Amino acid sequence: MRYIEPHAHMVSRVTDDYERMALAGCQAVCEPAFWAGFDRRAAEGFRDYFFQLTEHEPRRAARYGLKHFCWLCINPKEAEDVKLAAEAIALVPSFLDRPNVLGIGEIGLNKNSRNELRALEMQVDMAARFDQLILVHTPHLEDKLKGTKLILDVLKNDKRIQPGRCIIDHVEEHTARMVLDAGFWAGVTLYPETKCTPARAIDIFEKHGGERLWLNSACDWGMSDPLAVPKAALEMKRRGHGAKAIDRLIFENPRAFLRQCPKFNLER
């Protein structure tokens, strides 16, 4: 089995997780910018974090033969402070030419506040100006439907944004169809709490098909599983899906989206 882990917060994971992922068949791991487990108090904290994502983590992953790619932004969990958000966003362009940077993400909404929405709009504009791929975080639990609608409105209202170059992550049963119908890619996150179990994720796959869909673990500081994607592949196998369909969902699909960034190359 081979797979790509397209959304994992490896700075929060122990090195053993890289080894386990490599043994399970992971070919590459992609790490969106995220919350640090606590709220940063100054923009310089983001500068150091961007260095960590672009310099330290690629070296840590490489010890186990894994390619490490990343996305840069200020995450919506820390976007309520408008001044801090603007200062952090201003740092991003100077890192965009680094060899493992795929684009802007994970931007989006957390509590669907006005300040979060402003930070989202600023970062969508930055992605458009610098011709970057976009990875979007949708809120969890009861705010997901409202937040997903707000996010889609922002993206569709900016005529520079191409839906096929945006992945809307953490979709669930009630949001997957609206994302796909609008032409965007949809990410299904496998999580023991607040997101999808492998069984629910494969239900979504069986209902909506595998076009423009990927699976990810989004493993982070909380209860999460860096091997969630191969476990979902096992659920597909249990249900009678063949090796070709499994490979398409967990390897070919993320590769197809990510290769829109010329830096995403598994051969070198």
C-alpha positions in Angstrom: 0.0 0.0 0.0 1.2 3.5 -0.7 -0.4 6.7 0.4 0.1 10.5 0.9 -0.7 12.1 4.2 -2.0 15.5 2.9 -2.8 17.1 6.2 -0.8 16.3 9.4 0.6 18.7 12.0 3.9 16.9 12.6 5.5 19.5 14.8 3.0 18.2 17.5 4.1 14.5 16.9 7.0 12.5 18.2 9.6 11.2 15.8 8.3 7.6 16.2 5.2 8.7 14.2 7.3 9.4 11.1 8.8 5.9 11.3 5.3 4.4 11.8 4.0 6.3 8.8 6.9 5.3 6.6 6.4 1.6 7.6 2.7 1.9 6.7 3.5 3.1 3.1 3.5 6.9 3.4 5.2 8.5 0.5 4.9 12.2 1.6 3.5 14.2 4.4 2.0 17.7 4.0 1.8 20.0 7.0 -0.5 23.0 7.1 0.3 25.9 9.4 -1.7 25.5 12.6 -2.2 26.5 16.2 0.8 25.9 18.5 -1.2 24.4 21.3 -1.3 27.9 22.9 -1.9 31.3 21.4 1.2 33.0 20.2 1.7 36.6 21.6 3.8 38.2 18.8 4.3 37.9 15.1 7.9 36.8 15.7 6.5 33.5 17.0 5.1 32.9 13.6 8.4 33.7 11.9 10.1 31.1 14.0 7.3 28.6 13.3 7.6 29.2 9.5 11.3 28.4 9.8 10.4 25.2 11.7 8.1 24.1 8.9 10.4 25.0 6.1 13.8 23.9 7.6 13.6 21.6 10.7 10.6 19.4 9.9 11.8 18.4 6.4 15.1 17.2 7.9 13.2 15.2 10.6 11.0 13.5 8.0 13.9 12.8 5.7 15.5 10.6 8.3 12.7 8.1 7.5 12.7 8.6 3.8 9.6 10.8 3.8 9.2 13.9 1.8 7.8 16.8 3.9 5.8 19.7 2.4 4.0 22.5 4.2 1.5 25.3 3.8 1.8 28.7 5.5 -0.7 31.1 7.0 -2.2 32.2 10.3 -4.7 29.6 11.4 -8.3 30.8 12.2 -7.8 29.7 15.9 -5.4 32.7 16.3 -7.0 35.1 13.9 -9.3 37.0 16.4 -6.5 39.5 17.1 -6.7 41.6 13.9 -3.4 43.3 14.5 -1.5 40.1 15.2 -3.1 38.4 12.2 -2.1 41.2 9.8 1.5 41.1 11.1 1.7 37.3 10.8 0.2 37.4 7.3 2.8 40.0 6.2 5.6 37.5 7.0 4.3 34.8 4.7 5.4 36.0 1.2 9.1 35.9 2.2 8.8 32.2 2.7 6.7 31.2 -0.4 9.7 30.5 -2.5 11.1 27.8 -0.2 11.3 24.4 -1.8 8.7 22.6 0.4 6.0 25.3 0.5 2.8 24.3 -1.4 0.6 27.3 -0.8 -1.6 29.1 1.7 -3.2 27.1 4.5 -4.9 26.1 6.5 -6.9 29.3 6.4 -10.6 29.4 7.2 -13.0 29.9 10.1 -13.1 28.6 13.7 -16.0 30.4 15.4 -17.3 32.2 12.3 -16.5 35.6 13.7 -16.0 38.9 11.8 -12.3 39.1 12.7 -11.7 35.5 11.5 -13.6 36.4 8.3 -11.4 39.4 7.7 -8.2 37.3 8.2 -9.6 34.8 5.7 -10.3 37.5 3.1 -6.8 38.9 3.5 -5.2 35.5 3.0 -7.4 34.6 0.0 -6.2 37.8 -1.5 -2.6 36.9 -0.8 -3.0 33.5 -2.4 -4.5 35.1 -5.5 -1.8 37.7 -5.7 1.0 35.1 -5.4 -0.8 32.4 -7.4 -0.8 29.9 -4.6 -2.9 26.8 -3.9 -5.3 27.1 -1.0 -6.1 24.7 1.9 -9.2 25.7 3.9 -10.2 24.7 7.5 -13.9 24.5 8.1 -15.3 24.8 11.7 -16.2 21.8 13.7 -19.4 20.5 15.1 -22.5 22.7 15.0 -20.9 25.7 13.2 -19.6 23.7 10.3 -22.5 24.2 7.9 -22.7 28.0 8.5 -18.9 28.3 8.3 -18.6 26.3 5.1 -21.2 28.5 3.4 -19.4 31.7 4.5 -16.1 30.3 3.2 -17.5 29.3 -0.1 -19.0 32.8 -0.5 -15.6 34.4 0.1 -13.9 32.1 -2.4 -16.6 32.4 -5.1 -16.7 36.2 -4.7 -13.0 36.5 -5.6 -13.0 36.0 -9.4 -9.2 35.3 -9.3 -9.7 32.1 -7.4 -9.9 28.8 -9.3 -12.0 26.2 -7.4 -9.9 23.4 -8.7 -6.9 24.9 -6.9 -8.6 25.0 -3.5 -9.2 22.1 -1.1 -11.9 22.6 1.5 -11.0 20.4 4.4 -12.9 18.7 7.2 -16.1 18.1 5.1 -18.7 15.9 6.6 -22.0 14.3 5.4 -23.8 17.6 5.4 -21.2 19.7 3.7 -19.4 17.5 1.2 -21.9 17.9 -1.6 -22.0 21.7 -1.6 -18.2 21.8 -1.8 -18.0 19.4 -4.7 -20.9 20.9 -6.6 -19.1 24.3 -6.4 -16.1 22.7 -8.1 -13.7 22.6 -5.1 -11.8 19.7 -3.8 -13.1 18.2 -0.5 -11.0 16.8 2.3 -12.4 14.2 4.7 -10.6 14.3 8.0 -10.3 11.1 10.1 -10.5 11.8 13.8 -11.7 9.9 16.8 -13.5 13.0 18.0 -15.2 16.0 16.3 -14.5 14.8 12.8 -15.0 11.5 10.8 -14.3 7.9 11.7 -13.0 5.7 8.9 -16.4 4.2 8.5 -18.1 7.6 8.1 -15.4 8.7 5.6 -15.9 5.6 3.4 -19.7 6.2 3.6 -19.0 9.7 2.2 -16.8 8.2 -0.5 -19.4 5.7 -1.5 -22.2 8.3 -1.6 -20.3 11.0 -3.5 -17.7 9.1 -5.4 -13.9 9.6 -5.5 -13.7 12.6 -7.8 -11.9 15.6 -6.1 -11.9 13.9 -2.7 -9.0 13.0 -0.4 -8.6 11.6 3.1 -6.3 12.9 5.8 -5.6 12.5 9.5 -5.0 16.1 10.6 -3.1 14.6 13.5 -2.2 17.3 16.0 -1.9 18.1 19.7 -5.2 16.4 20.6 -6.5 12.9 20.4 -5.7 11.9 16.8 -4.0 9.2 14.8 -1.2 9.6 12.3 -2.1 6.2 10.8 -5.8 7.1 10.2 -5.5 7.1 6.4 -4.1 3.5 6.0 -6.8 2.4 8.6 -9.5 3.9 6.3 -7.9 2.0 3.4 -8.4 -1.2 5.4 -12.1 -0.2 5.9 -12.4 0.2 2.1 -10.9 -3.2 1.6 -13.3 -4.8 4.1 -16.2 -3.4 2.1 -14.9 -5.0 -1.1 -13.3 -2.0 -2.8 -10.3 -3.1 -5.0 -6.7 -2.0 -4.8 -7.1 0.4 -7.7 -10.0 2.4 -6.0 -8.1 2.5 -2.7 -4.9 3.7 -4.4 -6.8 6.4 -6.2 -8.4 7.8 -3.1 -5.3 7.7 -0.8 -2.5 8.3 -3.3 -3.5 9.4 -6.8 -6.1 12.0 -5.7 -3.9 13.9 -3.3 -1.0 13.7 -5.8 -3.2 15.1 -8.5 -4.2 18.1 -6.5 -0.8 18.8 -5.0 1.0 18.5 -8.3 -0.6 21.7 -9.3 2.3 23.2 -7.3 5.4 22.4 -9.3 7.4 21.9 -6.0 5.4 18.7 -5.2 7.6 16.1 -6.7 8.0 12.7 -5.1 10.9 11.6 -7.4 13.6 13.9 -6.2 
